Amino acid sequence: MPNCLIILNPVSGNADLEQLKTLLEQHFSAWKKVYYDTNGKTDVRDIAQLLEQSPFQLVIASGGDGTISMVANAIWKAQTDVALGLIP
């Protein structure tokens, strides 16, 4: 079963996170999913550590440009070739 890390920024934009999670559950039903909500103290190192600890095949980042940049930076820092999906 493939693993997916889903990073959500609960304060970015006006998205309904419960609706988004429901859609992700439907479309990635065969995947093991790990949800990670960012906060004001989230750091690139936190996400990089998650990526280093588990073999994810996909990272989905949902948020604004700061969230997307932080996740892309974490992937680079973790030196992994994981695929990145974006939900602005």
Gaussian input, Z-matrix of N, CA and C with variables (Angstrom, degrees):
# hf/3-21g

backbone

0 1
 N
 C     1     B1
 C     2     B2     1     A1
 N     3     B3     2     A2     1     D1
 C     4     B4     3     A3     2     D2
 C     5     B5     4     A4     3     D3
 N     6     B6     5     A5     4     D4
 C     7     B7     6     A6     5     D5
 C     8     B8     7     A7     6     D6
 N     9     B9     8     A8     7     D7
 C    10    B10     9     A9     8     D8
 C    11    B11    10    A10     9     D9
 N    12    B12    11    A11    10    D10
 C    13    B13    12    A12    11    D11
 C    14    B14    13    A13    12    D12
 N    15    B15    14    A14    13    D13
 C    16    B16    15    A15    14    D14
 C    17    B17    16    A16    15    D15
 N    18    B18    17    A17    16    D16
 C    19    B19    18    A18    17    D17
 C    20    B20    19    A19    18    D18
 N    21    B21    20    A20    19    D19
 C    22    B22    21    A21    20    D20
 C    23    B23    22    A22    21    D21
 N    24    B24    23    A23    22    D22
 C    25    B25    24    A24    23    D23
 C    26    B26    25    A25    24    D24
 N    27    B27    26    A26    25    D25
 C    28    B28    27    A27    26    D26
 C    29    B29    28    A28    27    D27
 N    30    B30    29    A29    28    D28
 C    31    B31    30    A30    29    D29
 C    32    B32    31    A31    30    D30
 N    33    B33    32    A32    31    D31
 C    34    B34    33    A33    32    D32
 C    35    B35    34    A34    33    D33
 N    36    B36    35    A35    34    D34
 C    37    B37    36    A36    35    D35
 C    38    B38    37    A37    36    D36
 N    39    B39    38    A38    37    D37
 C    40    B40    39    A39    38    D38
 C    41    B41    40    A40    39    D39
 N    42    B42    41    A41    40    D40
 C    43    B43    42    A42    41    D41
 C    44    B44    43    A43    42    D42
 N    45    B45    44    A44    43    D43
 C    46    B46    45    A45    44    D44
 C    47    B47    46    A46    45    D45
 N    48    B48    47    A47    46    D46
 C    49    B49    48    A48    47    D47
 C    50    B50    49    A49    48    D48
 N    51    B51    50    A50    49    D49
 C    52    B52    51    A51    50    D50
 C    53    B53    52    A52    51    D51
 N    54    B54    53    A53    52    D52
 C    55    B55    54    A54    53    D53
 C    56    B56    55    A55    54    D54
 N    57    B57    56    A56    55    D55
 C    58    B58    57    A57    56    D56
 C    59    B59    58    A58    57    D57
 N    60    B60    59    A59    58    D58
 C    61    B61    60    A60    59    D59
 C    62    B62    61    A61    60    D60
 N    63    B63    62    A62    61    D61
 C    64    B64    63    A63    62    D62
 C    65    B65    64    A64    63    D63
 N    66    B66    65    A65    64    D64
 C    67    B67    66    A66    65    D65
 C    68    B68    67    A67    66    D66
 N    69    B69    68    A68    67    D67
 C    70    B70    69    A69    68    D68
 C    71    B71    70    A70    69    D69
 N    72    B72    71    A71    70    D70
 C    73    B73    72    A72    71    D71
 C    74    B74    73    A73    72    D72
 N    75    B75    74    A74    73    D73
 C    76    B76    75    A75    74    D74
 C    77    B77    76    A76    75    D75
 N    78    B78    77    A77    76    D76
 C    79    B79    78    A78    77    D77
 C    80    B80    79    A79    78    D78
 N    81    B81    80    A80    79    D79
 C    82    B82    81    A81    80    D80
 C    83    B83    82    A82    81    D81
 N    84    B84    83    A83    82    D82
 C    85    B85    84    A84    83    D83
 C    86    B86    85    A85    84    D84
 N    87    B87    86    A86    85    D85
 C    88    B88    87    A87    86    D86
 C    89    B89    88    A88    87    D87
 N    90    B90    89    A89    88    D88
 C    91    B91    90    A90    89    D89
 C    92    B92    91    A91    90    D90
 N    93    B93    92    A92    91    D91
 C    94    B94    93    A93    92    D92
 C    95    B95    94    A94    93    D93
 N    96    B96    95    A95    94    D94
 C    97    B97    96    A96    95    D95
 C    98    B98    97    A97    96    D96
 N    99    B99    98    A98    97    D97
 C   100   B100    99    A99    98    D98
 C   101   B101   100   A100    99    D99
 N   102   B102   101   A101   100   D100
 C   103   B103   102   A102   101   D101
 C   104   B104   103   A103   102   D102
 N   105   B105   104   A104   103   D103
 C   106   B106   105   A105   104   D104
 C   107   B107   106   A106   105   D105
 N   108   B108   107   A107   106   D106
 C   109   B109   108   A108   107   D107
 C   110   B110   109   A109   108   D108
 N   111   B111   110   A110   109   D109
 C   112   B112   111   A111   110   D110
 C   113   B113   112   A112   111   D111
 N   114   B114   113   A113   112   D112
 C   115   B115   114   A114   113   D113
 C   116   B116   115   A115   114   D114
 N   117   B117   116   A116   115   D115
 C   118   B118   117   A117   116   D116
 C   119   B119   118   A118   117   D117
 N   120   B120   119   A119   118   D118
 C   121   B121   120   A120   119   D119
 C   122   B122   121   A121   120   D120
 N   123   B123   122   A122   121   D121
 C   124   B124   123   A123   122   D122
 C   125   B125   124   A124   123   D123
 N   126   B126   125   A125   124   D124
 C   127   B127   126   A126   125   D125
 C   128   B128   127   A127   126   D126
 N   129   B129   128   A128   127   D127
 C   130   B130   129   A129   128   D128
 C   131   B131   130   A130   129   D129
 N   132   B132   131   A131   130   D130
 C   133   B133   132   A132   131   D131
 C   134   B134   133   A133   132   D132
 N   135   B135   134   A134   133   D133
 C   136   B136   135   A135   134   D134
 C   137   B137   136   A136   135   D135
 N   138   B138   137   A137   136   D136
 C   139   B139   138   A138   137   D137
 C   140   B140   139   A139   138   D138
 N   141   B141   140   A140   139   D139
 C   142   B142   141   A141   140   D140
 C   143   B143   142   A142   141   D141
 N   144   B144   143   A143   142   D142
 C   145   B145   144   A144   143   D143
 C   146   B146   145   A145   144   D144
 N   147   B147   146   A146   145   D145
 C   148   B148   147   A147   146   D146
 C   149   B149   148   A148   147   D147
 N   150   B150   149   A149   148   D148
 C   151   B151   150   A150   149   D149
 C   152   B152   151   A151   150   D150
 N   153   B153   152   A152   151   D151
 C   154   B154   153   A153   152   D152
 C   155   B155   154   A154   153   D153
 N   156   B156   155   A155   154   D154
 C   157   B157   156   A156   155   D155
 C   158   B158   157   A157   156   D156
 N   159   B159   158   A158   157   D157
 C   160   B160   159   A159   158   D158
 C   161   B161   160   A160   159   D159
 N   162   B162   161   A161   160   D160
 C   163   B163   162   A162   161   D161
 C   164   B164   163   A163   162   D162
 N   165   B165   164   A164   163   D163
 C   166   B166   165   A165   164   D164
 C   167   B167   166   A166   165   D165
 N   168   B168   167   A167   166   D166
 C   169   B169   168   A168   167   D167
 C   170   B170   169   A169   168   D168
 N   171   B171   170   A170   169   D169
 C   172   B172   171   A171   170   D170
 C   173   B173   172   A172   171   D171
 N   174   B174   173   A173   172   D172
 C   175   B175   174   A174   173   D173
 C   176   B176   175   A175   174   D174
 N   177   B177   176   A176   175   D175
 C   178   B178   177   A177   176   D176
 C   179   B179   178   A178   177   D177
 N   180   B180   179   A179   178   D178
 C   181   B181   180   A180   179   D179
 C   182   B182   181   A181   180   D180
 N   183   B183   182   A182   181   D181
 C   184   B184   183   A183   182   D182
 C   185   B185   184   A184   183   D183
 N   186   B186   185   A185   184   D184
 C   187   B187   186   A186   185   D185
 C   188   B188   187   A187   186   D186
 N   189   B189   188   A188   187   D187
 C   190   B190   189   A189   188   D188
 C   191   B191   190   A190   189   D189
 N   192   B192   191   A191   190   D190
 C   193   B193   192   A192   191   D191
 C   194   B194   193   A193   192   D192
 N   195   B195   194   A194   193   D193
 C   196   B196   195   A195   194   D194
 C   197   B197   196   A196   195   D195
 N   198   B198   197   A197   196   D196
 C   199   B199   198   A198   197   D197
 C   200   B200   199   A199   198   D198
 N   201   B201   200   A200   199   D199
 C   202   B202   201   A201   200   D200
 C   203   B203   202   A202   201   D201
 N   204   B204   203   A203   202   D202
 C   205   B205   204   A204   203   D203
 C   206   B206   205   A205   204   D204
 N   207   B207   206   A206   205   D205
 C   208   B208   207   A207   206   D206
 C   209   B209   208   A208   207   D207
 N   210   B210   209   A209   208   D208
 C   211   B211   210   A210   209   D209
 C   212   B212   211   A211   210   D210
 N   213   B213   212   A212   211   D211
 C   214   B214   213   A213   212   D212
 C   215   B215   214   A214   213   D213
 N   216   B216   215   A215   214   D214
 C   217   B217   216   A216   215   D215
 C   218   B218   217   A217   216   D216
 N   219   B219   218   A218   217   D217
 C   220   B220   219   A219   218   D218
 C   221   B221   220   A220   219   D219
 N   222   B222   221   A221   220   D220
 C   223   B223   222   A222   221   D221
 C   224   B224   223   A223   222   D222
 N   225   B225   224   A224   223   D223
 C   226   B226   225   A225   224   D224
 C   227   B227   226   A226   225   D225
 N   228   B228   227   A227   226   D226
 C   229   B229   228   A228   227   D227
 C   230   B230   229   A229   228   D228
 N   231   B231   230   A230   229   D229
 C   232   B232   231   A231   230   D230
 C   233   B233   232   A232   231   D231
 N   234   B234   233   A233   232   D232
 C   235   B235   234   A234   233   D233
 C   236   B236   235   A235   234   D234
 N   237   B237   236   A236   235   D235
 C   238   B238   237   A237   236   D236
 C   239   B239   238   A238   237   D237
 N   240   B240   239   A239   238   D238
 C   241   B241   240   A240   239   D239
 C   242   B242   241   A241   240   D240
 N   243   B243   242   A242   241   D241
 C   244   B244   243   A243   242   D242
 C   245   B245   244   A244   243   D243
 N   246   B246   245   A245   244   D244
 C   247   B247   246   A246   245   D245
 C   248   B248   247   A247   246   D246
 N   249   B249   248   A248   247   D247
 C   250   B250   249   A249   248   D248
 C   251   B251   250   A250   249   D249
 N   252   B252   251   A251   250   D250
 C   253   B253   252   A252   251   D251
 C   254   B254   253   A253   252   D252
 N   255   B255   254   A254   253   D253
 C   256   B256   255   A255   254   D254
 C   257   B257   256   A256   255   D255
 N   258   B258   257   A257   256   D256
 C   259   B259   258   A258   257   D257
 C   260   B260   259   A259   258   D258
 N   261   B261   260   A260   259   D259
 C   262   B262   261   A261   260   D260
 C   263   B263   262   A262   261   D261

   B1=1.4443
   B2=1.5328
   B3=1.3287
   B4=1.4622
   B5=1.5290
   B6=1.3325
   B7=1.4646
   B8=1.5234
   B9=1.3252
   B10=1.4603
   B11=1.5227
   B12=1.3294
   B13=1.4592
   B14=1.5219
   B15=1.3274
   B16=1.4642
   B17=1.5166
   B18=1.3237
   B19=1.4613
   B20=1.5247
   B21=1.3162
   B22=1.4601
   B23=1.5234
   B24=1.3318
   B25=1.4602
   B26=1.5236
   B27=1.3393
   B28=1.4651
   B29=1.5252
   B30=1.3176
   B31=1.4684
   B32=1.5289
   B33=1.3112
   B34=1.4547
   B35=1.5295
   B36=1.3052
   B37=1.4595
   B38=1.5172
   B39=1.3304
   B40=1.4605
   B41=1.5301
   B42=1.3194
   B43=1.4557
   B44=1.5282
   B45=1.3058
   B46=1.4603
   B47=1.5221
   B48=1.3331
   B49=1.4629
   B50=1.5229
   B51=1.3170
   B52=1.4687
   B53=1.5276
   B54=1.3270
   B55=1.4643
   B56=1.5306
   B57=1.3258
   B58=1.4602
   B59=1.5263
   B60=1.3298
   B61=1.4678
   B62=1.5270
   B63=1.3319
   B64=1.4722
   B65=1.5198
   B66=1.3276
   B67=1.4661
   B68=1.5331
   B69=1.3185
   B70=1.4580
   B71=1.5261
   B72=1.3283
   B73=1.4658
   B74=1.5289
   B75=1.3273
   B76=1.4628
   B77=1.5269
   B78=1.3168
   B79=1.4665
   B80=1.5191
   B81=1.3034
   B82=1.4630
   B83=1.5271
   B84=1.3195
   B85=1.4622
   B86=1.5273
   B87=1.3211
   B88=1.4626
   B89=1.5324
   B90=1.3070
   B91=1.4641
   B92=1.5254
   B93=1.3208
   B94=1.4570
   B95=1.5294
   B96=1.3242
   B97=1.4647
   B98=1.5259
   B99=1.3272
   B100=1.4534
   B101=1.5249
   B102=1.3222
   B103=1.4625
   B104=1.5237
   B105=1.3224
   B106=1.4567
   B107=1.5226
   B108=1.3203
   B109=1.4636
   B110=1.5261
   B111=1.3169
   B112=1.4555
   B113=1.5247
   B114=1.3132
   B115=1.4617
   B116=1.5206
   B117=1.2861
   B118=1.4612
   B119=1.5139
   B120=1.3294
   B121=1.4589
   B122=1.5268
   B123=1.3317
   B124=1.4645
   B125=1.5137
   B126=1.2912
   B127=1.4476
   B128=1.5214
   B129=1.3107
   B130=1.4639
   B131=1.5277
   B132=1.3331
   B133=1.4724
   B134=1.5218
   B135=1.3432
   B136=1.4651
   B137=1.5236
   B138=1.3165
   B139=1.4646
   B140=1.5196
   B141=1.3248
   B142=1.4704
   B143=1.5243
   B144=1.3244
   B145=1.4632
   B146=1.5234
   B147=1.3297
   B148=1.4614
   B149=1.5255
   B150=1.3280
   B151=1.4596
   B152=1.5249
   B153=1.3140
   B154=1.4625
   B155=1.5240
   B156=1.3392
   B157=1.4588
   B158=1.5212
   B159=1.3108
   B160=1.4618
   B161=1.5200
   B162=1.3181
   B163=1.4706
   B164=1.5375
   B165=1.3193
   B166=1.4676
   B167=1.5227
   B168=1.3307
   B169=1.4512
   B170=1.5300
   B171=1.3332
   B172=1.4588
   B173=1.5233
   B174=1.3194
   B175=1.4656
   B176=1.5207
   B177=1.3109
   B178=1.4660
   B179=1.5173
   B180=1.3247
   B181=1.4602
   B182=1.5209
   B183=1.3192
   B184=1.4624
   B185=1.5154
   B186=1.3214
   B187=1.4592
   B188=1.5124
   B189=1.2978
   B190=1.4588
   B191=1.5188
   B192=1.3241
   B193=1.4638
   B194=1.5244
   B195=1.3280
   B196=1.4569
   B197=1.5227
   B198=1.3178
   B199=1.4700
   B200=1.5172
   B201=1.3221
   B202=1.4688
   B203=1.5263
   B204=1.3277
   B205=1.4572
   B206=1.5255
   B207=1.3327
   B208=1.4564
   B209=1.5386
   B210=1.3212
   B211=1.4686
   B212=1.5292
   B213=1.3247
   B214=1.4699
   B215=1.5232
   B216=1.3205
   B217=1.4612
   B218=1.5250
   B219=1.3361
   B220=1.4663
   B221=1.5243
   B222=1.3245
   B223=1.4784
   B224=1.5246
   B225=1.3292
   B226=1.4596
   B227=1.5289
   B228=1.3390
   B229=1.4636
   B230=1.5311
   B231=1.3194
   B232=1.4696
   B233=1.5303
   B234=1.3212
   B235=1.4687
   B236=1.5270
   B237=1.3162
   B238=1.4580
   B239=1.5221
   B240=1.3070
   B241=1.4605
   B242=1.5203
   B243=1.3270
   B244=1.4500
   B245=1.5318
   B246=1.3402
   B247=1.4645
   B248=1.5209
   B249=1.3383
   B250=1.4567
   B251=1.5139
   B252=1.3395
   B253=1.4625
   B254=1.5169
   B255=1.3144
   B256=1.4661
   B257=1.5293
   B258=1.3226
   B259=1.4654
   B260=1.5270
   B261=1.3439
   B262=1.4671
   B263=1.5248
   A1=108.27
   A2=117.83
   A3=120.00
   A4=111.54
   A5=114.98
   A6=122.51
   A7=110.72
   A8=115.36
   A9=121.83
   A10=109.49
   A11=116.65
   A12=122.24
   A13=107.40
   A14=115.68
   A15=121.22
   A16=108.15
   A17=115.69
   A18=121.99
   A19=108.52
   A20=115.46
   A21=121.40
   A22=110.02
   A23=115.56
   A24=120.93
   A25=106.98
   A26=117.66
   A27=120.44
   A28=114.95
   A29=118.70
   A30=120.26
   A31=113.02
   A32=117.22
   A33=120.85
   A34=110.12
   A35=116.24
   A36=120.68
   A37=112.44
   A38=114.69
   A39=119.72
   A40=111.27
   A41=116.86
   A42=121.11
   A43=110.81
   A44=115.98
   A45=122.90
   A46=106.96
   A47=116.97
   A48=121.01
   A49=112.79
   A50=117.95
   A51=119.61
   A52=110.40
   A53=116.90
   A54=120.77
   A55=109.98
   A56=116.53
   A57=120.93
   A58=110.37
   A59=117.23
   A60=120.61
   A61=111.38
   A62=116.68
   A63=120.58
   A64=110.28
   A65=117.20
   A66=120.75
   A67=111.47
   A68=116.98
   A69=120.41
   A70=111.06
   A71=117.02
   A72=120.93
   A73=110.25
   A74=117.05
   A75=121.30
   A76=111.38
   A77=116.95
   A78=120.80
   A79=113.71
   A80=117.47
   A81=121.18
   A82=110.20
   A83=116.18
   A84=120.98
   A85=112.67
   A86=118.19
   A87=121.36
   A88=112.37
   A89=116.64
   A90=121.30
   A91=110.35
   A92=116.18
   A93=121.28
   A94=106.03
   A95=116.07
   A96=120.47
   A97=110.87
   A98=115.12
   A99=122.28
   A100=106.23
   A101=116.26
   A102=120.98
   A103=109.39
   A104=115.32
   A105=121.80
   A106=107.55
   A107=116.32
   A108=121.12
   A109=109.07
   A110=116.13
   A111=120.19
   A112=109.17
   A113=114.12
   A114=120.34
   A115=107.30
   A116=117.30
   A117=120.57
   A118=113.88
   A119=117.34
   A120=121.14
   A121=112.73
   A122=117.39
   A123=120.55
   A124=109.53
   A125=115.71
   A126=122.00
   A127=108.72
   A128=116.16
   A129=121.80
   A130=110.26
   A131=116.50
   A132=120.23
   A133=112.03
   A134=117.37
   A135=120.87
   A136=111.06
   A137=115.55
   A138=120.49
   A139=110.33
   A140=117.43
   A141=120.44
   A142=110.41
   A143=117.59
   A144=120.77
   A145=111.10
   A146=117.21
   A147=120.11
   A148=110.91
   A149=115.90
   A150=120.81
   A151=111.74
   A152=116.85
   A153=120.81
   A154=111.84
   A155=117.29
   A156=121.71
   A157=113.54
   A158=118.58
   A159=121.77
   A160=110.28
   A161=116.18
   A162=119.55
   A163=111.28
   A164=116.29
   A165=120.72
   A166=109.75
   A167=115.87
   A168=120.94
   A169=111.77
   A170=115.70
   A171=120.58
   A172=109.45
   A173=115.54
   A174=122.34
   A175=106.43
   A176=116.19
   A177=121.27
   A178=106.87
   A179=116.38
   A180=121.84
   A181=108.83
   A182=116.10
   A183=121.24
   A184=108.91
   A185=115.22
   A186=120.47
   A187=109.93
   A188=114.92
   A189=120.85
   A190=111.75
   A191=115.27
   A192=119.80
   A193=112.34
   A194=118.18
   A195=120.48
   A196=111.96
   A197=116.57
   A198=120.90
   A199=110.57
   A200=115.94
   A201=120.63
   A202=110.01
   A203=116.90
   A204=121.50
   A205=110.93
   A206=116.91
   A207=120.98
   A208=110.61
   A209=116.86
   A210=120.57
   A211=110.37
   A212=117.72
   A213=120.43
   A214=110.33
   A215=117.04
   A216=121.99
   A217=111.35
   A218=116.75
   A219=121.27
   A220=111.20
   A221=116.58
   A222=120.37
   A223=109.42
   A224=116.32
   A225=120.30
   A226=110.32
   A227=116.99
   A228=121.68
   A229=111.10
   A230=117.00
   A231=121.46
   A232=111.76
   A233=116.38
   A234=122.47
   A235=111.77
   A236=114.76
   A237=121.10
   A238=109.41
   A239=116.14
   A240=120.06
   A241=111.62
   A242=116.79
   A243=122.81
   A244=110.28
   A245=116.16
   A246=121.40
   A247=109.00
   A248=116.07
   A249=121.94
   A250=109.88
   A251=115.89
   A252=122.22
   A253=109.07
   A254=116.93
   A255=121.55
   A256=111.11
   A257=114.78
   A258=121.25
   A259=106.02
   A260=116.54
   A261=119.01
   A262=112.00
   D1=124.42
   D2=179.63
   D3=-70.58
   D4=152.08
   D5=-179.39
   D6=-105.99
   D7=140.69
   D8=-180.00
   D9=-132.48
   D10=128.75
   D11=173.71
   D12=-99.25
   D13=123.17
   D14=-178.57
   D15=-113.99
   D16=114.85
   D17=-177.01
   D18=-105.91
   D19=120.74
   D20=-176.75
   D21=-118.48
   D22=139.55
   D23=173.82
   D24=-106.60
   D25=105.05
   D26=-174.64
   D27=-69.62
   D28=-11.87
   D29=-178.82
   D30=-109.19
   D31=6.68
   D32=-178.93
   D33=-95.76
   D34=123.87
   D35=176.32
   D36=68.71
   D37=-157.80
   D38=-176.86
   D39=-124.85
   D40=29.75
   D41=-179.24
   D42=-70.59
   D43=146.50
   D44=173.86
   D45=-88.77
   D46=102.69
   D47=-173.93
   D48=-64.57
   D49=-32.63
   D50=178.09
   D51=-67.40
   D52=-39.73
   D53=176.77
   D54=-65.67
   D55=-41.23
   D56=178.64
   D57=-62.41
   D58=-44.93
   D59=178.65
   D60=-61.80
   D61=-39.56
   D62=177.97
   D63=-61.60
   D64=-44.49
   D65=178.85
   D66=-64.15
   D67=-42.00
   D68=178.70
   D69=-64.41
   D70=-39.31
   D71=177.66
   D72=-61.88
   D73=-39.86
   D74=-179.93
   D75=-68.56
   D76=-47.32
   D77=-174.38
   D78=-78.69
   D79=-22.50
   D80=179.74
   D81=-120.53
   D82=41.36
   D83=-175.26
   D84=-62.21
   D85=-29.01
   D86=-178.63
   D87=-86.49
   D88=0.26
   D89=-176.83
   D90=-101.40
   D91=147.54
   D92=167.73
   D93=-83.34
   D94=125.53
   D95=-174.75
   D96=-115.11
   D97=137.62
   D98=173.19
   D99=-118.68
   D100=120.24
   D101=179.49
   D102=-95.78
   D103=140.03
   D104=178.73
   D105=-137.55
   D106=114.94
   D107=176.97
   D108=-92.36
   D109=128.46
   D110=177.65
   D111=-75.89
   D112=164.50
   D113=174.52
   D114=-149.21
   D115=-178.06
   D116=-177.80
   D117=-62.73
   D118=-16.06
   D119=-177.57
   D120=-106.38
   D121=0.39
   D122=179.55
   D123=-62.69
   D124=138.62
   D125=-176.32
   D126=-128.79
   D127=154.40
   D128=176.71
   D129=-53.16
   D130=-39.01
   D131=-178.62
   D132=-62.57
   D133=-35.33
   D134=179.15
   D135=-60.86
   D136=-46.64
   D137=-178.54
   D138=-72.18
   D139=-39.51
   D140=177.67
   D141=-59.75
   D142=-39.43
   D143=178.28
   D144=-63.13
   D145=-41.25
   D146=176.21
   D147=-59.07
   D148=-43.07
   D149=-178.86
   D150=-67.24
   D151=-33.63
   D152=179.71
   D153=-75.65
   D154=-27.65
   D155=-175.95
   D156=-82.31
   D157=-27.98
   D158=-176.17
   D159=-131.31
   D160=144.65
   D161=179.20
   D162=-83.58
   D163=89.06
   D164=177.95
   D165=-86.87
   D166=141.28
   D167=174.50
   D168=-95.04
   D169=-18.14
   D170=-177.34
   D171=-149.06
   D172=139.40
   D173=170.16
   D174=-119.62
   D175=128.18
   D176=175.20
   D177=-112.32
   D178=125.74
   D179=179.08
   D180=-114.21
   D181=127.77
   D182=177.30
   D183=-123.21
   D184=120.12
   D185=-179.69
   D186=164.21
   D187=-160.90
   D188=179.73
   D189=-90.19
   D190=-168.15
   D191=-176.54
   D192=-63.13
   D193=-31.98
   D194=177.96
   D195=-66.58
   D196=-41.68
   D197=178.84
   D198=-66.13
   D199=-46.32
   D200=-178.78
   D201=-61.54
   D202=-44.62
   D203=179.58
   D204=-63.01
   D205=-42.34
   D206=-179.66
   D207=-62.32
   D208=-43.13
   D209=-178.98
   D210=-67.81
   D211=-44.08
   D212=178.17
   D213=-60.54
   D214=-41.47
   D215=177.06
   D216=-61.80
   D217=-41.86
   D218=-179.95
   D219=-64.63
   D220=-39.01
   D221=177.65
   D222=-62.72
   D223=-43.93
   D224=178.69
   D225=-63.78
   D226=-44.84
   D227=-178.57
   D228=-62.53
   D229=-37.58
   D230=-179.83
   D231=-77.06
   D232=-8.48
   D233=179.82
   D234=53.08
   D235=50.20
   D236=179.10
   D237=-116.94
   D238=155.41
   D239=179.26
   D240=-103.68
   D241=28.34
   D242=-179.74
   D243=-62.20
   D244=144.77
   D245=177.33
   D246=-75.38
   D247=146.18
   D248=-179.12
   D249=-118.88
   D250=123.32
   D251=174.64
   D252=-108.34
   D253=142.46
   D254=-175.53
   D255=-119.54
   D256=134.19
   D257=172.11
   D258=-126.18
   D259=100.27
   D260=-176.87
   D261=-71.64

